[in-house]
Amino acid sequence: MRRLVRLLLLLILAYPALVLVLGAAYLAVPPISTLMLSRWLGGEAASRTFVPLGRIASTLPAAAIASEDARFCLHGGIDWGALNEVIEEADEGGPSRGASTIPMQVAKNLFLWPGRSVIRKAMEIPIAMYLDLIWPKRRMIEVYLNIAEWGEGVFGAEEAARRHFGKPAASLSRREAALLVTALPSPLRRNPARPTGRQSSQANTILARIADTPLQCLR
């Protein structure tokens, strides 16, 4: 029992150090998501070609921000206003909705596990703030687009563009980029190449939102 307790304490102490070290290393090294790692360890396929932001059509990061995190360029990793609204709605028994920013999603994908537990959400916050502190915004969205899942074993914008549209991410049209973003909430059920009517409508909405979304941090 003592050995088990010591091991648990060691893991608890080592985990923050691991996040600090890997977070800094991922400034220059292409990161691997926990989902990609779990697929590889389980003998399942996981394809990803990491490409710099400059080799991704500019509409894709703009559409992702407009859809997933409209205040991405303005906050420090956490959109506290949106988070407070979700907490108030939960207290009032209102509809459940997410308040995850792009840095929080990156934190989850790189260092945590899938699911909706309170513990995991609480761990997301400091990790997201740390990454947003040491990474430029361009690096944050670059990593986000390169680790996102876009189908069974399909990770990153480059693989997604080639799998669904038969072209590199740099050649995506505005509509193709928006359709890729509509698949992000449910990548295993939504096919951007064969969009439903709802996806097509969402793509139009996303493209319209881009004009009103602050994107100065991408320049």
For each residue, the residues with C-beta under 8 A, 3 or more apart:
1: 4 5
2: 5 6
3: 6 7
4: 1 7 8
5: 1 2 8 9
6: 2 3 9 10
7: 3 4 10 11
8: 4 5 11 12
9: 5 6 12 13
10: 6 7 13 14
11: 7 8 14 15
12: 8 9 15
13: 9 10 16 17
14: 10 11 17 18
15: 11 12 18 19
16: 13 19 20
17: 13 14 20 21
18: 14 15 21 22 111
19: 15 16 22 23 111 127 130
20: 16 17 23 24 130
21: 17 18 24 25
22: 18 19 25 26 31 110 111
23: 19 20 26 27 127 130 131 134 135
24: 20 21 27 134
25: 21 22 28 29
26: 22 23 29 30 31 110 135 143
27: 23 24 134 135 139
28: 25
29: 25 26
30: 26 50 146
31: 22 26 110 143 146 147
32: 36 37 110 147
33: 36 37 109 110 147 149 155
34: 37 38 109 110 111 112 113
35: 38 39 46 109 114 149 155
36: 32 33 39 40 46 48 147 155
37: 32 33 34 40 41
38: 34 35 41 42
39: 35 36 42 44 45 46 153
40: 36 37 43 44 46
41: 37 38
42: 38 39
43: 40
44: 39 40 153
45: 39 153
46: 35 36 39 40 153 155
47: 153 154 155 159
48: 36 146 147 155 156 158 159
49: 156 158 159
50: 30 146 156 158
51: 55 56 146 156 157 158 168 169 170
52: 55 56 142
53: 56 61 138 141 142 145 218
54:
55: 51 52 158 168 169 170
56: 51 52 53 60 61 142 145 157 158 169 170 172
57: 60 169 170 171 172 173 174 176 177
58: 61 62 218
59: 62 63 172 173 174 177 178 207 210
60: 56 57 63 64 145 157 169 172 177 180 181
61: 53 56 58 64 65 141 142 145 218
62: 58 59 65 66 177 210 213 215 218
63: 59 60 66 67 177 178 180 181 206 207 210
64: 60 61 67 68 69 102 141 144 145 181 184
65: 61 62 68 69 70 72 73 102 141 213 215 218
66: 62 63 70 206 209 210 213
67: 63 64 181 182 184 202 206 209
68: 64 65 72 100 101 102 105 181 184
69: 64 65 72 79 100 101 102
70: 65 66 209 213 214
71: 74 75 79 82 101 214
72: 65 68 69 75 101 102 137 140 141 214 217
73: 65 137 214 215 216 217 218
74: 71 214
75: 71 72 78 79 80 101 132
76: 129 132 133
77: 101 103 104 125 128 129 130 131 132 133
78: 75 83 101 103 104 125 128 129
79: 69 71 75 82 83 99 101
80: 75 83 84
81: 84 85
82: 71 79 85 86 99 101
83: 78 79 80 86 87 99
84: 80 81 87 88
85: 81 82 88 89 99
86: 82 83 89 90 97 98 99
87: 83 84 90 91
88: 84 85 91 92 94
89: 85 86 92 94 95 96 97
90: 86 87 93 94 96
91: 87 88
92: 88 89
93: 90
94: 88 89 90
95: 89
96: 89 90
97: 86 89
98: 86
99: 79 82 83 85 86
100: 68 69 104 105 108 124
101: 68 69 71 72 75 77 78 79 82 104 105 128
102: 64 65 68 69 72 105 106 140 141 144
103: 77 78 106 107 128 129 131 132 140
104: 77 78 100 101 107 108 124 125 128
105: 68 100 101 102 108 109 144
106: 102 103 109 110 128 131 140 143 144 147
107: 103 104 110 111 112 123 124 127 128 131
108: 100 104 105 111 112 113 114 120 124
109: 33 34 35 105 106 112 147 148
110: 22 26 31 32 33 34 106 107 143 147
111: 18 19 22 34 107 108 123 127
112: 34 107 108 109 120 123 124 127
113: 34 108 120
114: 35 108
115: 120
116: 120 121
117: 120 121
118: 121 122
119: 122 123
120: 108 112 113 115 116 117 123 124
121: 116 117 118 124 125
122: 118 119 125
123: 107 111 112 119 120 126 127
124: 100 104 107 108 112 120 121 127 128
125: 77 78 104 121 122 128 129
126: 123 129 130
127: 19 23 107 111 112 123 124 130 131
128: 77 78 101 103 104 106 107 124 125 131 132
129: 76 77 78 103 125 126 132 133
130: 19 20 23 77 126 127 133 134
131: 23 77 103 106 107 127 128 134 135 140
132: 75 76 77 103 128 129 135 137 140
133: 76 77 129 130
134: 23 24 27 130 131
135: 23 26 27 131 132 139 140 143
136: 139 140 217
137: 72 73 132 140 141 217 218
138: 53 141 142 217 218
139: 27 135 136 142 143
140: 72 102 103 106 131 132 135 136 137 143 144
141: 53 61 64 65 72 102 137 138 144 145 218
142: 52 53 56 61 138 139 145 146
143: 26 31 106 110 135 139 140 146 147
144: 64 102 105 106 140 141 147 148
145: 53 56 60 61 64 141 142 148 156 157
146: 30 31 48 50 51 142 143 155 156 157 158
147: 31 32 33 36 48 106 109 110 143 144 155 156
148: 109 144 145 155 156 157 160 184 187
149: 33 35 154 155 187 188
150: 154 155 156 157 159 160 163 164 180 183 184 187 192
151: 154 160 163 164 183 187 188 191
152: 188
153: 39 44 45 46 47
154: 47 149 150 151 159 160 163 187
155: 33 35 36 46 47 48 146 147 148 149 150 159
156: 48 49 50 51 145 146 147 148 150 159 160
157: 51 56 60 145 146 148 150 160 161 169 180
158: 48 49 50 51 55 56 146 161 162 168 169
159: 47 48 49 150 154 155 156 162 163
160: 148 150 151 154 156 157 163 164 169 180 192
161: 157 158 164 165 167 168 169 171 172 176 180
162: 158 159 165 166 167 168
163: 150 151 154 159 160
164: 150 151 160 161 176 180 191 192 193
165: 161 162 172 176 192 193
166: 162
167: 161 162 171 172
168: 51 55 158 161 162 171
169: 51 55 56 57 60 157 158 160 161 172
170: 51 55 56 57
171: 57 161 167 168
172: 56 57 59 60 161 165 167 169 176 177 180
173: 57 59 176 177
174: 57 59 177 178 207
175: 178 179 203 207
176: 57 161 164 165 172 173 179 180 192
177: 57 59 60 62 63 172 173 174 180 181
178: 59 63 174 175 181 182 202 203 204 206 207
179: 175 176 182 183 192 193 195 199 200 203
180: 60 63 150 157 160 161 164 172 176 177 183 184 192
181: 60 63 64 67 68 177 178 184 203 206
182: 67 178 179 185 190 192 195 199 202 203 206
183: 150 151 179 180 186 187 190 191 192 199
184: 64 67 68 148 150 180 181 187
185: 182 190
186: 183 189 190
187: 148 149 150 151 154 183 184 190
188: 149 151 152
189: 186
190: 182 183 185 186 187 195 196 199
191: 151 164 183 194 195
192: 150 160 164 165 176 179 180 182 183 195 199
193: 164 165 179
194: 191
195: 179 182 190 191 192 199 200 203
196: 190 199 200
197: 200 201
198: 201 202
199: 179 182 183 190 192 195 196 202 203
200: 179 195 196 197 203 204
201: 197 198 204 205
202: 67 178 182 198 199 205 206
203: 175 178 179 181 182 195 199 200 206 207
204: 178 200 201 207 208
205: 201 202 208 209
206: 63 66 67 178 181 182 202 203 209 210
207: 59 63 174 175 178 203 204 210
208: 204 205 211
209: 66 67 70 205 206 212 213
210: 59 62 63 66 206 207 213 215
211: 208
212: 209
213: 62 65 66 70 209 210
214: 70 71 72 73 74 217
215: 62 65 73 210 218 219
216: 73 219
217: 72 73 136 137 138 214
218: 53 58 61 62 65 73 137 138 141 215
219: 215 216
